[in-house]
Amino acid sequence: MDENEAQRVVDALRARGVPAHRERAGVAQFGVRVMLRDGRQAIWDTDGTAGLEAQVMRNGVLVGYVPKIEGSEDFDEAQVIDAIARTDYDQPVAVQRRTAPPPAAPLPPEGGFFRRFLGGFRER
């Protein structure tokens, strides 16, 4: 996932009320971090592979994961957003729900007023 794609996915998830943030895993490695209600974080797609998968972390320790979603190497952005929103993290090996939960109140865009300044005016 490139930086701009990760930001678009984060923006769409935040519009659905999902507390998502862009994750910078390394040089030119970006993904999506979803904050879960019990202090865990799901870190999606930072390893540079073609498929969509996530690690669930608490205090820097791996406590669960989302296995590679079948066929996700061909997903477009809308399918990625839907897959992240449909994930049920209650088990150590997370599963996909049949349907996404109803959207919550939208969250403000990440970065607020200074977003363009912080991004170096690269956003498209």
C-alpha positions as CSV (number, residue, x, y, z in Angstrom):
1,M,0.0,0.0,0.0
2,D,1.5,3.3,-0.9
3,E,1.2,6.5,1.2
4,N,-1.7,8.1,-0.7
5,E,-3.7,4.9,-0.8
6,A,-3.2,4.3,2.9
7,Q,-4.4,7.9,3.6
8,R,-7.5,7.4,1.4
9,V,-8.4,4.2,3.2
10,V,-7.9,5.9,6.6
11,D,-10.1,8.8,5.5
12,A,-12.9,6.4,4.3
13,L,-12.7,4.3,7.5
14,R,-12.8,7.5,9.7
15,A,-15.9,8.6,7.7
16,R,-17.5,5.3,8.8
17,G,-16.6,6.0,12.5
18,V,-13.7,3.5,12.5
19,P,-10.8,4.9,14.6
20,A,-8.1,4.4,11.8
21,H,-4.8,6.1,11.4
22,R,-2.1,5.9,8.8
23,E,0.8,3.6,9.9
24,R,4.3,4.3,8.8
25,A,6.2,1.0,9.1
26,G,9.4,2.0,7.4
27,V,10.8,3.8,4.5
28,A,8.1,3.8,1.8
29,Q,6.1,1.3,3.8
30,F,2.6,2.3,4.8
31,G,-0.5,0.7,6.2
32,V,-3.5,1.3,8.3
33,R,-3.7,1.1,12.1
34,V,-7.1,0.5,13.7
35,M,-7.5,1.3,17.4
36,L,-9.6,-1.3,19.1
37,R,-11.8,-0.6,22.1
38,D,-9.7,-2.6,24.6
39,G,-6.3,-1.0,24.0
40,R,-5.3,-3.3,21.1
41,Q,-4.3,-2.1,17.7
42,A,-4.8,-3.9,14.4
43,I,-2.0,-3.0,12.0
44,W,-3.0,-3.7,8.4
45,D,-0.8,-4.3,5.4
46,T,2.6,-2.9,6.3
47,D,4.7,-5.8,5.2
48,G,4.7,-5.0,1.4
49,T,3.1,-8.3,0.4
50,A,0.2,-8.4,-2.2
51,G,-2.4,-9.9,0.2
52,L,-4.4,-8.1,2.9
53,E,-3.6,-9.3,6.4
54,A,-3.1,-7.7,9.9
55,Q,-1.4,-8.1,13.2
56,V,-3.3,-7.4,16.4
57,M,-0.9,-5.9,19.0
58,R,-1.3,-4.8,22.6
59,N,1.6,-2.9,24.2
60,G,3.9,-4.0,21.4
61,V,3.1,-7.7,21.9
62,L,1.4,-9.8,19.3
63,V,-2.0,-11.0,20.7
64,G,-3.8,-12.0,17.5
65,Y,-3.8,-11.7,13.8
66,V,-6.0,-11.6,10.7
67,P,-4.9,-14.2,8.3
68,K,-4.5,-13.3,4.6
69,I,-7.9,-12.6,3.1
70,E,-8.5,-14.9,0.2
71,G,-8.4,-13.0,-3.1
72,S,-7.3,-9.7,-1.5
73,E,-4.4,-9.2,-3.8
74,D,-6.9,-8.1,-6.4
75,F,-9.0,-5.9,-4.1
76,D,-9.6,-2.2,-5.0
77,E,-9.8,0.5,-2.3
78,A,-13.5,0.0,-1.7
79,Q,-13.0,-3.7,-1.1
80,V,-10.1,-3.0,1.3
81,I,-12.2,-0.5,3.2
82,D,-15.1,-3.0,3.5
83,A,-12.8,-5.9,4.5
84,I,-11.2,-3.8,7.3
85,A,-14.6,-2.6,8.5
86,R,-16.1,-6.1,8.5
87,T,-13.3,-7.7,10.6
88,D,-14.3,-9.1,14.0
89,Y,-11.3,-8.9,16.3
90,D,-12.8,-10.7,19.3
91,Q,-10.9,-14.0,18.7
92,P,-7.1,-14.4,18.6
93,V,-7.5,-15.4,14.9
94,A,-9.9,-12.7,13.6
95,V,-12.6,-13.5,11.1
96,Q,-14.7,-11.6,8.6
97,R,-18.3,-10.8,9.4
98,R,-20.8,-11.4,6.6
99,T,-21.8,-7.7,6.7
100,A,-20.1,-4.6,8.1
101,P,-21.5,-3.2,11.3
102,P,-23.6,0.0,10.9
103,P,-21.5,3.1,10.5
104,A,-20.9,5.1,13.7
105,A,-20.6,8.9,13.9
106,P,-17.9,10.1,11.5
107,L,-14.5,11.0,13.1
108,P,-12.7,14.1,12.0
109,P,-10.0,13.7,9.3
110,E,-6.6,12.8,10.6
111,G,-4.3,15.8,10.8
112,G,-7.0,18.5,10.9
113,F,-6.0,22.0,9.7
114,F,-2.3,21.2,9.4
115,R,-2.8,18.0,7.3
116,R,-1.4,19.5,4.1
117,F,1.6,21.1,5.9
118,L,2.5,17.8,7.7
119,G,2.3,15.8,4.5
120,G,4.5,18.3,2.6
121,F,1.7,19.1,0.2
122,R,2.1,15.6,-1.4
123,E,-1.6,14.6,-0.9
124,R,-3.5,14.0,-4.1
